[in-house]
């Protein structure tokens, strides 16, 4: 009893003792974090401020951070279906949403069972096949531009959005499978065995036990696939040439002309393009972080 009382007294003394806010290295860490935050957020601030400027103010030198006469004219023009620019921009936006969503859904339909098979089953050539899947991401994406274009031409998919969807799947699947496999490795096999002892089939045990536990990993994979397809430019520029089928990254070129550039309109369109990705990440951020931490190390 005396030892317990002494321990409790020590705990109380420690809790009352003044705590240091940060030491020398703590100060360096805070300075580094603030500098990193400014480096990341200043371009976004400049983009937003430029989007509410007029044409003359955007070209003014030296540039002014705070616009004197801010206007939302470019946003109204882009989001209004009553003018040609608005109709084109909304079409690009809908095309990007369709291509990115289809890529994400199809990627999950393939990556989820593939990652589960690599995690749970033992078969000849398993390790070789797994690393062969990852081999695709060791090369720059532009290396596969001409082979994939020739393949899409054979299949008659050039100038269709399906050529982009299938191409983006080849980009996203390797990392998606790797990420989900690491997550499935951390789910105890005993949970599935218990479900199968209770009479569930392997598929039912997977759906009822493994899928709910792997929700953070699936959401993280979906975020990755969606962002990859949403921001891709080179393949979208090469495979699609019809104006009605262009995606947003290529559609932004419409703000560049031979003699002038509509910088406020370009910045407004770029800001609108970034909003869905930022909102998606902020809403699902906790799942994304959890998936990365739980799937990174096998317990």
Order of alpha helices (4+ residues) and beta strands (2+ residues): alpha-alpha-alpha-alpha-alpha-alpha-alpha-alpha-alpha-alpha-alpha-alpha-alpha-alpha-alpha
